[in-house]
């Protein structure tokens, strides 16, 4: 891993050359992916990268530069470029680093890195992808084709230093298996997918389990039809509910709030959702993909309750958006290796309820179970929500038939207030997660 002291040295040089404050990020990583299709290797990628980024402040003027050249001349050119940009930039009264009192890092093992992925060599990785696809292809004669299966792995390290005395580093790893089979019945063709991802190889689902689940999801789409336009209850499965939780993040991140580009701007302390809804941002849970010991400004990661039983308790902020709003950073700075930090999230999720998803479905006389969302018809400014969808129609508490070529619409304000149930099936397959969600009523546009 890159020597952390190098980041401190770059910061020191920036100050010596005239910066009043400076931040340096060093990042390195390795990426591997094997893609197979119809029982043959299609693409193989194995690459690495190493980058340095510098952000300097000269008073309230900001400049940034980055390089992949770690030689003394490459670092010198990055330093000079960042300072030259700062010299011609416009002053920003809110620019600055976090207060020294806000800086720090979580202690203990956050289980972000596992070396067991490296024990799986390239032939074995290809074989894992082949096994996932084979499990899907052999599960049912209606599975006649494949859009492929894959195994991917990645590892990396990150170092961050600033002129307020912060220096921290950590390593990460991750791997995943996926499969996308294609089914045919008559002239109709359908495809779906499934995947497993984890920080360590030992925590992945088996390739056979991934392939079978992908086949099941694909087969249940055969024979899809439209439904008549109506208003009805809508259940989002955990995969599609995750995108809804992502919309909530967009509405509470500080940049949207200070620009008043969110339907939740100015709503702190107010009821914005039903009592069923509790949304949490937690960057401290060991082993998850949104966990880190500190954010990209050197502020310790933390657990922030964003919505507590329907009441909006907090926005998510970095130091810049916090200054804009007269608040304190929540440790949610995010960036690549350079530039001004944006607002990101840790493990951002809607807290699970007590009812199993099967019980929620049984309680619906007539409604839609959404398994796929299509398009991007979500307006965070006013909350308007309209997306193409596919899924399963519910009749008397049971799945009756698949549906497709429909649109579901409402307003996010109404949808959050109309969340009637959250399932007990919360599972983290990424840094945003949700259990099954039941919305009391949405407009379903079909035929």
C-alpha positions as CSV (number, residue, x, y, z in Angstrom):
1,X,0.0,0.0,0.0
2,X,1.1,3.6,-0.6
3,X,3.2,5.1,2.2
4,X,0.9,7.4,4.2
5,X,3.8,9.6,4.9
6,X,3.9,10.6,1.3
7,X,0.5,12.3,1.6
8,X,1.7,14.3,4.6
9,X,4.8,15.3,2.6
10,X,2.7,16.6,-0.3
11,X,0.6,18.6,2.1
12,X,3.7,20.1,3.7
13,X,5.2,21.0,0.3
14,X,1.9,22.8,-0.6
15,X,2.1,24.9,2.5
16,X,5.7,25.7,1.9
17,X,4.7,26.9,-1.7
18,X,2.1,29.3,-0.4
19,X,-1.1,27.4,0.4
20,X,-2.9,28.4,3.6
21,X,-4.5,24.9,3.8
22,X,-4.2,21.7,1.8
23,X,-5.6,18.2,1.5
24,X,-4.0,15.2,-0.2
25,X,-5.6,11.9,-1.2
26,X,-3.6,8.9,-2.4
27,X,-5.6,6.0,-3.9
28,X,-4.6,2.7,-5.4
29,X,-6.6,-0.3,-6.6
30,X,-6.8,-3.5,-8.5
31,X,-9.8,-4.6,-10.5
32,X,-10.6,-8.0,-12.0
33,X,-13.7,-9.2,-14.0
34,X,-14.4,-12.3,-15.9
35,X,-17.5,-12.3,-18.1
36,X,-18.8,-15.5,-19.6
37,X,-21.7,-16.1,-22.0
38,X,-23.2,-19.4,-23.2
39,X,-20.6,-21.5,-21.4
40,X,-17.5,-19.6,-22.9
41,X,-15.3,-16.9,-21.6
42,X,-16.2,-13.6,-23.3
43,X,-14.1,-10.9,-21.6
44,X,-11.3,-10.8,-19.0
45,X,-10.1,-7.7,-17.3
46,X,-7.3,-7.4,-14.8
47,X,-6.0,-3.9,-14.1
48,X,-4.5,-1.6,-11.5
49,X,-4.3,2.1,-10.9
50,X,-2.5,4.5,-8.6
51,X,-3.4,8.2,-8.2
52,X,-2.7,11.2,-6.1
53,X,-4.9,14.3,-5.7
54,X,-4.3,17.6,-4.1
55,X,-6.7,20.4,-3.1
56,X,-5.2,23.7,-1.9
57,X,-6.7,26.8,-0.4
58,X,-5.0,30.2,-0.7
59,X,-7.3,32.2,1.6
60,X,-10.7,31.5,0.3
61,X,-9.5,30.6,-3.2
62,X,-9.5,26.9,-4.1
63,X,-7.4,24.9,-6.6
64,X,-7.2,21.2,-7.3
65,X,-5.0,18.9,-9.4
66,X,-4.2,15.2,-9.7
67,X,-1.6,12.9,-11.1
68,X,-0.8,9.2,-11.7
69,X,2.9,10.1,-11.9
70,X,4.4,9.6,-8.4
71,X,7.9,10.8,-9.4
72,X,9.2,13.9,-7.7
73,X,8.6,15.9,-11.0
74,X,5.1,14.5,-11.3
75,X,4.3,15.5,-7.7
76,X,5.9,18.9,-8.2
77,X,3.8,19.5,-11.3
78,X,0.6,18.6,-9.4
79,X,1.5,21.1,-6.6
80,X,2.2,23.9,-9.1
81,X,-1.0,23.2,-11.0
82,X,-3.2,23.3,-7.9
83,X,-1.7,26.5,-6.7
84,X,-1.9,28.1,-10.2
85,X,-5.6,27.3,-10.4
86,X,-6.2,28.7,-6.9
87,X,-4.5,31.9,-7.9
88,X,-7.1,32.6,-10.7
89,X,-10.2,31.2,-9.0
90,X,-13.0,33.3,-7.4
91,X,-13.1,33.6,-3.6
92,X,-15.7,31.4,-1.9
93,X,-16.6,32.6,1.6
94,X,-17.7,29.1,2.6
95,X,-14.5,27.3,1.4
96,X,-12.3,25.7,4.0
97,X,-11.3,22.5,5.8
98,X,-13.2,21.0,8.7
99,X,-12.4,22.3,12.2
100,X,-9.6,20.4,13.8
101,X,-11.9,19.4,16.5
102,X,-14.1,17.6,14.0
103,X,-11.3,15.4,12.6
104,X,-10.6,11.8,13.6
105,X,-10.9,8.2,12.7
106,X,-12.8,5.2,14.0
107,X,-10.7,2.6,15.9
108,X,-10.9,-1.2,15.7
109,X,-11.2,-3.6,12.8
110,X,-14.1,-2.5,10.5
111,X,-13.6,-5.7,8.4
112,X,-13.2,-3.7,5.2
113,X,-10.5,-5.9,3.7
114,X,-10.1,-9.6,3.3
115,X,-7.2,-11.4,1.6
116,X,-9.1,-14.5,0.9
117,X,-10.2,-13.1,-2.4
118,X,-6.5,-13.2,-3.5
119,X,-6.5,-16.9,-2.8
120,X,-8.9,-17.5,-5.7
121,X,-6.8,-17.6,-8.9
122,X,-7.9,-16.6,-12.4
123,X,-9.0,-20.0,-13.6
124,X,-11.1,-20.5,-10.5
125,X,-12.7,-17.1,-10.9
126,X,-13.7,-17.9,-14.4
127,X,-15.1,-21.2,-13.3
128,X,-17.3,-19.5,-10.7
129,X,-18.9,-17.4,-13.4
130,X,-19.3,-20.5,-15.6
131,X,-21.0,-22.4,-12.7
132,X,-23.4,-19.5,-12.1
133,X,-24.5,-19.4,-15.7
134,X,-24.7,-23.2,-15.9
135,X,-27.0,-23.3,-12.9
136,X,-29.3,-20.9,-14.6
137,X,-29.2,-22.6,-18.0
138,X,-29.8,-26.1,-16.7
139,X,-32.6,-25.1,-14.3
140,X,-35.4,-25.2,-16.8
141,X,-35.8,-25.9,-20.5
142,X,-37.4,-22.5,-21.0
143,X,-34.0,-20.9,-20.1
144,X,-32.7,-20.9,-23.7
145,X,-30.1,-18.2,-23.7
146,X,-28.0,-16.0,-21.5
147,X,-26.9,-12.4,-21.3
148,X,-23.9,-13.7,-19.4
149,X,-22.5,-14.3,-15.9
150,X,-19.6,-12.8,-14.2
151,X,-17.2,-12.9,-11.3
152,X,-15.5,-9.6,-10.3
153,X,-13.1,-8.7,-7.5
154,X,-11.5,-5.5,-6.4
155,X,-9.1,-4.3,-3.7
156,X,-7.6,-0.9,-2.9
157,X,-6.1,1.4,-0.4
158,X,-6.8,5.0,0.5
159,X,-4.7,7.6,2.3
160,X,-5.8,11.1,3.3
161,X,-3.9,13.9,4.9
162,X,-4.5,17.6,5.5
163,X,-2.8,20.6,7.0
164,X,-4.9,20.5,10.2
165,X,-2.9,17.5,11.3
166,X,-5.0,14.6,10.1
167,X,-3.4,11.5,8.6
168,X,-5.4,8.3,8.0
169,X,-5.5,5.2,5.8
170,X,-7.4,2.1,5.2
171,X,-7.7,-0.9,2.8
172,X,-10.8,-2.3,1.1
173,X,-11.8,-5.4,-0.8
174,X,-14.9,-6.8,-2.5
175,X,-16.1,-9.4,-4.9
176,X,-19.3,-10.4,-6.6
177,X,-21.0,-13.1,-8.7
178,X,-23.9,-12.4,-11.1
179,X,-26.0,-14.2,-13.7
180,X,-28.5,-12.9,-16.3
181,X,-30.4,-15.7,-18.0
182,X,-32.9,-15.4,-20.9
183,X,-36.2,-17.4,-21.0
184,X,-38.5,-18.0,-24.0
185,X,-42.1,-19.1,-24.1
186,X,-43.6,-19.0,-27.6
187,X,-42.6,-15.7,-29.1
188,X,-42.1,-14.1,-25.7
189,X,-38.6,-13.6,-24.3
190,X,-37.8,-12.3,-20.8
191,X,-34.6,-11.8,-18.9
192,X,-33.7,-11.0,-15.2
193,X,-30.7,-11.3,-13.0
194,X,-29.4,-12.0,-9.6
195,X,-26.1,-11.4,-7.8
196,X,-24.2,-11.8,-4.6
197,X,-21.6,-9.4,-3.3
198,X,-19.4,-9.2,-0.2
199,X,-16.2,-7.8,1.2
200,X,-14.7,-11.4,1.4
201,X,-14.9,-14.4,-0.8
202,X,-16.1,-16.6,2.0
203,X,-19.3,-14.6,2.5
204,X,-20.5,-14.8,-1.2
205,X,-23.5,-17.0,-2.0
206,X,-22.5,-20.0,-4.1
207,X,-22.6,-19.6,-7.8
208,X,-25.2,-22.3,-8.1
209,X,-27.5,-20.4,-5.7
210,X,-27.0,-17.2,-7.7
211,X,-27.7,-18.9,-11.0
212,X,-30.9,-20.7,-9.7
213,X,-32.2,-17.5,-8.2
214,X,-31.6,-15.6,-11.4
215,X,-33.5,-18.3,-13.3
216,X,-36.4,-18.2,-10.9
217,X,-36.7,-14.4,-11.3
218,X,-36.6,-14.7,-15.1
219,X,-39.1,-17.6,-15.4
220,X,-41.7,-15.8,-13.3
221,X,-41.8,-13.0,-15.9
222,X,-43.0,-15.2,-18.7
223,X,-46.5,-14.5,-19.9
224,X,-46.5,-10.9,-18.7
225,X,-49.5,-8.8,-19.5
226,X,-50.7,-5.2,-18.9
227,X,-53.3,-4.3,-16.3
228,X,-56.0,-1.7,-16.6
229,X,-55.2,1.8,-15.4
230,X,-56.2,2.1,-11.7
231,X,-55.2,3.1,-8.2
232,X,-54.0,0.2,-6.1
233,X,-51.5,-0.7,-3.3
234,X,-47.9,-1.2,-4.6
235,X,-45.3,-3.4,-2.9
236,X,-41.7,-2.7,-3.8
237,X,-39.4,-5.8,-3.5
238,X,-36.1,-5.1,-1.7
239,X,-34.2,-4.5,-5.0
240,X,-36.7,-1.8,-6.3
241,X,-37.3,-0.4,-2.8
242,X,-33.6,0.3,-2.6
243,X,-34.0,2.9,-5.5
244,X,-36.7,4.6,-3.5
245,X,-34.4,4.9,-0.5
246,X,-31.8,6.3,-2.9
247,X,-34.3,9.0,-3.8
248,X,-34.6,9.8,-0.1
249,X,-30.8,10.3,0.1
250,X,-31.0,12.7,-2.9
251,X,-33.6,14.7,-1.0
252,X,-31.6,15.0,2.3
253,X,-28.0,15.5,1.0
254,X,-26.8,19.0,1.8
255,X,-26.1,20.3,-1.7
256,X,-29.8,19.8,-2.6
257,X,-30.9,21.3,0.6
258,X,-28.9,24.6,0.4
259,X,-29.9,25.0,-3.2
260,X,-33.5,24.4,-2.2
261,X,-33.7,21.7,-4.9
262,X,-35.4,19.2,-2.6
263,X,-38.9,18.6,-1.5
264,X,-37.5,18.1,2.0
265,X,-35.7,21.5,2.2
266,X,-36.8,23.4,5.4
267,X,-38.5,20.4,6.9
268,X,-36.2,19.5,9.8
269,X,-38.3,18.5,12.8
270,X,-41.4,18.0,10.7
271,X,-43.3,14.8,9.9
272,X,-42.4,13.8,6.3
273,X,-43.3,10.1,6.4
274,X,-45.4,7.6,8.2
275,X,-44.4,6.2,11.6
276,X,-43.3,3.0,9.8
277,X,-40.4,4.9,8.2
278,X,-37.0,5.2,10.0
279,X,-34.1,6.0,7.7
280,X,-30.5,5.7,9.0
281,X,-27.1,6.5,7.6
282,X,-24.4,4.4,9.3
283,X,-20.8,4.4,8.2
284,X,-19.7,2.4,11.2
285,X,-21.1,-1.1,10.8
286,X,-18.2,-3.6,10.2
287,X,-18.0,-5.4,6.9
288,X,-20.5,-3.4,4.9
289,X,-19.8,-1.5,1.7
290,X,-20.7,1.9,3.0
291,X,-18.4,1.6,6.0
292,X,-15.2,3.6,6.4
293,X,-13.1,4.9,9.4
294,X,-13.4,8.5,8.2
295,X,-15.0,10.5,5.4
296,X,-13.2,12.1,2.6
297,X,-12.4,15.2,4.7
298,X,-11.0,13.3,7.6
299,X,-14.1,13.4,9.8
300,X,-14.9,10.2,11.6
301,X,-17.8,8.1,10.1
302,X,-20.9,8.0,12.3
303,X,-24.4,6.8,12.7
304,X,-27.0,9.4,11.8
305,X,-30.8,8.9,12.2
306,X,-32.1,10.9,9.2
307,X,-35.8,10.1,9.6
308,X,-37.1,8.8,13.0
309,X,-40.5,7.2,12.8
310,X,-41.5,9.7,10.1
311,X,-39.9,12.8,11.6
312,X,-37.1,14.4,9.6
313,X,-34.2,14.6,12.1
314,X,-31.1,15.4,10.1
315,X,-29.7,16.2,6.7
316,X,-26.4,14.7,5.5
317,X,-23.6,17.2,5.2
318,X,-20.0,17.7,4.5
319,X,-18.2,20.7,6.0
320,X,-19.0,23.0,3.0
321,X,-22.8,22.3,2.9
322,X,-22.8,22.5,6.7
323,X,-21.3,26.0,6.6
324,X,-23.9,27.0,3.9
325,X,-26.7,25.9,6.2
326,X,-25.3,27.0,9.5
327,X,-25.0,23.4,10.8
328,X,-22.3,20.9,11.6
329,X,-20.9,18.3,9.3
330,X,-22.3,14.8,9.7
331,X,-19.2,13.2,8.3
332,X,-20.6,12.6,4.8
333,X,-17.9,14.1,2.6
334,X,-17.2,12.1,-0.6
335,X,-14.9,12.6,-3.5
336,X,-12.5,10.8,-5.8
337,X,-8.9,11.8,-5.4
338,X,-9.3,15.5,-5.9
339,X,-11.7,18.4,-6.2
340,X,-14.2,19.8,-3.7
341,X,-16.0,17.1,-1.7
342,X,-19.6,16.3,-2.5
343,X,-22.0,14.7,0.0
344,X,-22.1,11.0,0.1
345,X,-23.6,8.3,2.3
346,X,-22.4,5.4,4.4
347,X,-24.8,2.5,4.7
348,X,-28.0,4.3,4.0
349,X,-31.1,2.2,4.7
350,X,-34.7,2.1,5.7
351,X,-35.0,0.2,9.0
352,X,-36.8,-3.2,8.7
353,X,-40.1,-4.0,10.3
354,X,-41.4,-7.1,11.9
355,X,-43.7,-8.6,9.2
356,X,-42.2,-11.1,6.8
357,X,-42.8,-10.1,3.1
358,X,-45.1,-13.1,2.6
359,X,-47.4,-11.8,5.3
360,X,-47.5,-8.3,3.7
361,X,-48.4,-9.9,0.3
362,X,-51.1,-12.0,1.9
363,X,-52.8,-8.8,3.2
364,X,-53.3,-7.4,-0.3
365,X,-56.6,-8.1,-2.0
366,X,-55.5,-6.6,-5.3
367,X,-52.3,-4.8,-6.1
368,X,-48.8,-4.7,-7.7
369,X,-45.6,-6.3,-6.6
370,X,-42.8,-4.4,-8.3
371,X,-39.6,-6.3,-9.3
372,X,-38.2,-3.9,-11.9
373,X,-38.2,-0.1,-12.4
374,X,-37.5,1.5,-15.7
375,X,-36.4,5.0,-16.5
376,X,-35.6,8.0,-14.3
377,X,-38.8,9.9,-13.9
378,X,-38.2,11.2,-10.4
379,X,-38.1,15.0,-9.6
380,X,-36.4,15.6,-6.3
381,X,-37.3,19.3,-6.3
382,X,-41.1,18.8,-6.2
383,X,-41.3,15.0,-5.4
384,X,-43.1,14.0,-8.6
385,X,-42.5,10.3,-9.2
386,X,-43.3,8.4,-12.4
387,X,-41.4,5.3,-13.6
388,X,-41.9,2.4,-15.9
389,X,-42.3,-0.9,-14.0
390,X,-42.7,-4.6,-14.2
391,X,-43.6,-7.2,-11.6
392,X,-46.3,-9.5,-10.4
393,X,-50.0,-8.8,-10.0
394,X,-51.5,-9.8,-6.6
395,X,-55.0,-11.2,-6.3
396,X,-56.4,-12.2,-2.9
397,X,-53.0,-12.2,-1.3
398,X,-51.3,-14.4,-3.9
399,X,-49.2,-13.8,-7.1
400,X,-51.7,-14.2,-10.0
401,X,-49.6,-13.4,-13.1
402,X,-46.7,-11.3,-14.3
403,X,-47.2,-7.7,-15.5
404,X,-45.1,-5.4,-17.7
405,X,-45.3,-2.3,-19.8
406,X,-46.9,-0.3,-17.0
407,X,-46.1,3.0,-15.3
408,X,-46.5,3.7,-11.6
409,X,-46.9,7.3,-10.4
410,X,-47.4,9.4,-7.3
411,X,-45.5,12.1,-5.4
412,X,-42.7,11.2,-3.0
413,X,-44.3,13.3,-0.3
414,X,-47.4,11.1,-0.6
415,X,-45.5,7.9,-1.0
416,X,-43.5,8.4,2.2
417,X,-46.6,9.3,4.2
418,X,-48.4,6.2,2.7
419,X,-45.7,3.6,3.6
420,X,-47.9,1.1,5.5
421,X,-45.4,-1.7,6.1
422,X,-41.7,-2.4,6.0
423,X,-40.8,-6.1,5.8
424,X,-38.4,-8.0,8.0
425,X,-36.1,-8.8,5.0
426,X,-33.5,-6.1,5.1
427,X,-30.3,-7.3,3.5
428,X,-27.2,-5.3,2.5
429,X,-26.1,-6.1,-1.1
430,X,-24.5,-2.6,-1.4
431,X,-24.3,0.6,0.5
432,X,-28.1,1.4,0.0
433,X,-30.6,-1.1,1.3
434,X,-34.3,-1.5,2.1
435,X,-36.7,-4.2,3.1
436,X,-39.9,-4.9,1.2
437,X,-42.1,-1.8,1.3
438,X,-45.8,-1.4,1.0
439,X,-47.2,1.9,-0.3
440,X,-50.9,2.3,0.4
441,X,-51.8,3.6,-3.1
442,X,-50.3,4.6,-6.3
443,X,-51.6,5.2,-9.8
444,X,-50.9,2.3,-12.1
445,X,-51.1,3.2,-15.8
446,X,-51.6,0.2,-18.1
447,X,-54.2,-0.4,-20.8
